[in-house]
Amino acid sequence: MAREAPLVSQYLEGISRGAVDKYRVLFRTYVRHRQDIYALYQGKKLYYVGLASDLRWRLHQHLNDHHGQSWDRFSVYFTIGEKHLKELETLILHITGKPPGNKVKGKFRNSENLKRRLKKDIKAVQHLELLELIGQEVEEELTRPRKVGNRRQPTLGPHIRKAFRIRARYKGRVYKARVRRDGSVSYNGTTYNSPSAAAIAVRKRSTDGWYFWKYERAPGDWIKLNELRK
């Protein structure tokens, strides 16, 4: 079985500035045409984090520019490809709290900040705690079917708080649908009361829609709809 390609293929850690300066020609051969994340340290304290698709010129800069006398140790981590290189740098800056040599902290692209959702979820939990304090059955509040017009709440209803997209791959094709706020599923111009009914509309035979459809739990992270019931 083929080995999975690692995120970091090679690395050097804690190399002295003097060695980098003295053997800079050698170090340039290491970093030439390589994608990498690198770090400059003052003693054991992180001073600067950067990324480069070819570190040769950047090394020359950091040995001679305003950063030159602010660091004495150098580490570099070579990655395979540069698809997530910028985000990796941003992640490091967020974790370390922006080292003194970095001017900006960076932003995550296409990522969801969960703070807003956390505030809503805390309010929901506090509401349930209040119900419990005044003696109302919490389980009854969570599972009681609500009427939507003249029909019972769709099966997804108790498990969701907002509308979202779902998708499924079948016979080499990707099918897309939308879960509405009431828990019904809109697919191809028709609204279905359950994910299974919408899945049957795609496959034309009995199908468990909880395992057929996937939803995007986080940007780019598609998982089976059944996870909502756990």
Beta strands, then each sheet from edge to edge (+ up, - down):
strand 1: 8-16
strand 2: 35-42
strand 3: 45-52
strand 4: 73-79
strand 5: 147-148
strand 6: 151-152
strand 7: 164-170
strand 8: 173-179
strand 9: 185-187
strand 10: 190-192
strand 11: 214-218
strand 12: 221-224
sheet 1: 1+ 4- 2+ 3-
sheet 2: 5+ 6-
sheet 3: 10+ 9- 8+ 7- 11+ 12-
end
